[in-house]
Each structure stands twice: as structure tokens, then as C-alpha cells.
Amino acid sequence: MNFVKKVLASVAVMALGTGGALAETELTVYTAIEAEDLARYAETFNAVHPDIKINWVRDSTGVVTAKLLAERDNPQADVIWGLAATSLLLLKSEGMLEPYAPVGVEKLDPKFVDQGDVPSWVGMDAWVAAICYNTVEAEKLGLTPPTSWQDLTDPQYKGHVIMPNPASSGTGFLDVSSWLQIFGESEGWAYMDALHENIARYTHSGSAPCKLAASGETTIGISFAFRGAKSKAEGAPIEIIVPSEGVGWDMEATAIVAGTDAPEAARKLLDFTITKEANEMYNVGYAVVAYPGVAKPVEHFPEGLLEAMIENDFEFAANNRAAILEEWQSRYDGKSDAN
């Protein structure tokens, strides 16, 4: 890819040289951002940098992470814009990220910035786990609303719970890694064994369980809070429940892939991703963003959610990711949706 892009860029320069036009630089950007947001992200960036074209490669968090790891010896991406911080910590440990301190990074909340001498990744926003509960379907079935994660193991919910597969979904992985932190390793797996009895299916998207609860296809969707708020704002008969034990969360973040052949354009993109303007854009889809003072209240965002966010051990999640996923798949993958 790198050689081909260089040739295309050279051809563009020669073809446009006599006309005085600027050659366009193309960046291959890997992302797990919701597909509906990609055009808006590119449009906002291109308003500042019209000479840099973004070619998106979009999939769920686990798929993008696996793709990057598979391409380690022959990187195909230039930039990652919107992937879980736990994934980026893993990529950093593999030497796959190019350290870079974007212009203005000191203005961000420090917990959104990699702690290396020169940061290898920078956070954008955070998404937080929650339960989407369809009140209409629950009433038809005579169910009572859960108030905790443990409540979801109650036999009354058998077949009425959907959650994301942690191997493909960042939301699913933050759920599993947070349960192991909240309950401890032994009790965490015991909890998931009991929960599995009530699971109807595991989806490959973190937003899907809430969307399915909103449409009435299921009663309970383990998802993330902003997706629930968005569905409720659209008129869905759902309540967004904050489990009493606390909730897991993760950050979306950006990074430059080591070995990119467009380092200058990649740095310009990273510079943009941490600006106040970019964070205002993130706030359209997320209630928690990296730039202090930017986040505005989100309609229907559940009270007490931010206070319920656990002290997430990102290093634990990143360092144990492979082992956690192997154990999870050996126990529960039989109920996962087909790829």
C-alpha cells in the first residue's frame, strides 16, 4: 500500500503541477466509530484540511484490533481515529504506534492522555456501560426492572437479555473486564456463568443490544448509556439503568500507526482530533469528552452514571485481553451471532 500511495501521489503532483492545484494526500484511517458519524468527522476535518482525504476502514473494536495485529509486519493503516484505549495500549506494547504529542495536548484532561514521555495515543471521549430496559415488553412479560448486574442472573430474565461479544465489541470487552474487576476473577467468571443462562444471544456490535431493546426485539440490552439516551430521545420505550455495583467504561482514542508513509498528514490529523472543535463534534455522540468544559448535558443521560464509573484498570484490561477473550469464548461463544 505504501508504495502504491507514493506512486499515486507522484502522479498527482505531475498531473497538477502546471495547473497550480495542490496534490491531495490520502490517509487510510482505521476506526470503530459508529458508521453514521464518519461523514461528519471527515467533513469537519476537511473544513480545516481540504487537501487530505480520509479513506475509512470501519468495523467493530475487536475486528479492527485483530486486523491491526494481523498487519503488524505490513501496516495498511496510517492513523487510528476512534478505537478503544485498551486496544491502543495493546498496540503500544507491540511497538505498533508512533509516539507523537499533538499540538495543544496539554489542554486535555490528563486521564485521556497516554502517560509515556511522548504519548503514543490520545483519548477523544468515553463511553460508559448501562442497561437498556424496554418497559413495554417487560410489562407484557410480567418482569420487574433490574437494579444491579447481579439482578440480571434472576431466572425471570431467562432468554430476555442480549449483550455484545467481547471479542468483537469494545463495549462487550469493557463489560467483561469490568466485571472481573468489580467481582474479582473467580466470582467474575461465576457471575458470567450465571448470566449466560439468561442470555438469548451475543451480538458483534456494542450498540446493537440497546437498539434491539428499543425496537422491542429483546427486553434487556447490555450496551452503553449514550446509545440508550439516543434511542429514548427518538421515542423508544426504554429506561437506562445504572447497575448499583458500578459500571465499566473505555475511551475512544487516536494514534499514528508506526511506519506510515504520510507522517506529516498523519500529524495534522492527530492535531485536529484533540482540538476544542473536534471535542465539540464528539459531544454530539458522547457525553464525556477529553477537552474540559466542552461537554454539554445529554438529554435522557441517566443520573449518577458518571459517579458510577469504576476506577478502570486499563493496564489490566490490555495486558490480559487475549487470555480473557480465550476464556470467554471457550465458555460462551456458542450463543454468539454468526460473523
N, C-alpha and C positions, 0 to 999 in steps of 0.2 A: 504493500500500500504506500509506504513512504516514497519509494522510487517513482511510482506512478504519479503521486501527487506532485513530486518535484517536476516531472516532465510536463504535466498539465499546467503547472504554474509558469514554467518557462515558455510554453507555447502561448499562454495568455499574455505574458509580458511582450513577446514578439508581435503578437497579433494586434495588441492595443498600443504598441509603442508609438506609432505615427499619429494616433488619434488623441493622445494626451489623456486617455482614460486610465484609471487606477486598476491594477490587476487585483482580482478577488482572491483572498486566501480562504481555503476551506479547512474547517476543523471537524473531525469526527468526534462527536460527543456522546459518551455512554451515559444513560440516565435511567432512573426508576421513577421519575416524576410522573404524576398522573398524565395520561396521554392528552387529556383535554386542555392541559396547561402549556404544552410545548410551544405552540404557535405564539402564545402571548409572551413567553420567555424570550424566544428568538426575536420577536418584533421589538420588544423593549431594548434588547441588547443592540440590535441593528440600527435603532434610532441614534445610538452613540457611535457605533462602528459599522457603517453600511458596507465596508469593504471586506468584512469577514463573514463568510457563510457557514452556518451550523448545519451539519448533517447528523441528525439524531439517530441513535441506535437505542431503542427503548424496550425494556422488559421489566419484569418484577425483580426485586432486590436480589434474591438468591440466584436467579438466572444470570443477571448482569455480573454478579460477583464471580460465579463459576466461569463465565465467559472470559473475564479479565484474567483469572488464574490460568485458564487453558491457553491463553495467548501470551503468557508471560515471556516466552523466548522470541516472540514475534508480535509485538504490540500492534493492535489495529486502531486503538483509540488515541486521541491527542489529549482529551480532557474528560474528566468525570464531573458532571454537574447534576447533583441530586442523587446521592447514594448514601446508604446508612453509614454513620460514623464507625460502627462496629466492623463493617466491611472494609472501610478505608484503613482502619487500624491493622487489619489483617494484611492488606496490600502493602502498607508501610513496612510491616515486619518482613515482608518478602522482597523489599528493596524495589518495589514497582512504582513508587511515586517520586516525583521531582520536587524536593523542598523549595518552597517559594513563599515569601511573606508579601501578600498583596498590599498595594498602596492603601493606607488607612486602616490596616488590620487592628491597630491599637485602639480603635474606636469601638470594637466589638466587645460584647460580654466575654470575659476570658474563658468561661467554660465551653464556649463554642470554637475555641482555637486549639489546635494540636500543640502539645507542650514541648515539642522539640525546640532546639536552639533556633532553627528556622522551621516554621511549621510545614508539615507535609500535606495537611488538609485544613480546611476552614469550614466551620459549620454555617448553615443557612437558617435553619428553622428546626423545630422539634415537633414530633407527633407523639401522641400520648394514648395509651390503651384505654378502652372503655367497652361497655356492653350496650349494644343497641337492642332494645326490647320492644316488640310490637304489641301494643296494648290491646288492639282489636283481636288479633289472633290468640293472644293469651286468654282473653275473656271467653272466647269460643271454646277453648280447651280447658277452662277452669283452672288456669295456672295462677300462681301468686308471684309477684316480681322478686327476683333475687336481690340481695343487698351486698353480697360478697362473692369472691371467687369460689369459696367452699360451697356456697349455696348451689352452684351450677352442677354439683355432683348429686343433687337430690333426684331420686328416681322420677319425680313428676316431670322432669325436663327431658326424659329419655327420647331421643330422636328429634328433639326440637332445638338443638344447638349446632351452629356451624362456626368454625374458626379457620384461620389461614394455616396452611402448611408452612412450617418454619424454614424448610429447605428452599422454598421458592419465594416466600414473602418476608420482607423485613418486619412487618407487623407481627407475623407469626413467630419469628425468632425472638423479638423483644418480649412477647408473651412468655415463651418457654424459658428464656434466660432470666426473666424477672421472677417467675415462679420458683426457679431454683435458688434465687437469692432470697426471696421472701420466706419460703418454707424450709430452705436447706435442701441439700442434694437428695437425700433419701426420701424425705417427706415430699419433696417436689415431684419426684417421679411417681410416688404413691398417689399424689393428687392427680397427676395426669392420667394414671391408670383408671382412676375413678371417673374422671371427666370423660375419658374416651368412651366409656359405657353409654354416655348420653349424646355423644357426637353423631350427627347424621352424616356429615362429610367434611373433608378438609379442602378448602379452595386454594388456588395458586395466587390469589390476589388478596392484599390486606384490606381493601375497601369492599370487596365482594360480600363478605358476611353481613355487613351493615346494609348494603344495597338490597340483599336478599331479605333481610328483616324488614326493611322499608317497604318492599313490594308485597310482603306477606308470604313469601315462599318459605320462610322459617320464622320462628318466634324470637329466637335469640341469636344475635350475631356478635361474636367477639371480634372487635375491629378497633378503629381509632376514633377519638372523640370528634375531630373536626368533620369526618365523613358523616357521623351521626347528626351533628348540628346542621350540616348542609342538607341532608335528607329531610330533617324535621322542618327546615325553612321552606322546603319545597312542598310541604303539606303531608309528609308521611306520618302515620300514627305511631310514632316511636318515642320512647323515653331513653335518655342516655344515662346509664347507671355507672357510678363511680364505686368500684368494689372497696369495701372497708379496709382490706389488708394493705391497700396501696396499689399503684399502677406502674407498669413499666413504660419506658419511653426511649426514643432514639432520636438522633439528629440526622437530617439530610445535610450533606456536605459536598464540597467541591475540591478538586485536586488536579494537578497536571500529571499525566502519565509519563514516566521516565522514558526517554528516547524519542519523544515527539520530534518530528522534523519541522514543526511550526512553533518554536518556543516563544517567539515574540507575540504572535497572535494568541497563543495559549495564555500568556501572562496578562494580556489585555482582557481576556475573558475572565480570568480569575480576579483581576482588579475590579471588574464590573460586578461580579457576583456578591461582593461584600459591601457595595455602596448602599447608602440610605435608600436610593431609588429602587434598587433590587430588593431590599428587605421589605419595602412597601408593597412590592409585587408579591413577595412570598406571603405577606399577611392576608392577601386575598384568599389563600388556600390553607393557611396555618395560623393558629392563634398565638404561637410562641415563635419569635424570630430572634436572630443574633444581635441585631442593632438595637441598643437600648432606646426606649422611648418611642419606638415606631409602632409597636403592636397596638391595634385598636380592639375594643371589645367585639367579640363574635356573637351574633345572635344565636341563642339556644345553647351556647357553650355551657356545659354543666358547672354549677358552683362547686368549689372545693377541689376541682381537678388538679390544678397546679400544685396545691398543697399536698395532694395525694401522691405526687410523683416521687418514686423511691430514689434513694441515693444510688443511682445506677452505676455499677462497676463495669465500665466499658472494656477495661483490660481483661476482666474475667470473661466477658461475653466473646471478645475477639479471640483470646488465646484458647478458649475451649469450644469454639464454634464447630469445628469438624467432629469432635467427639460427641458433642451434644446432638448434632444432627444425625450422626450414625446411630446413636441410641434411640432417638425419637423415631427414625424411620424403621428400625428393627421392631419397634413396639406397635406403631400406629399407622404405618403408611397404607395399610390395606383399605382404609376409608378415604384415601385421597382421590380427588378428581383425576381423570386421565390427563396427561400432558397435552 
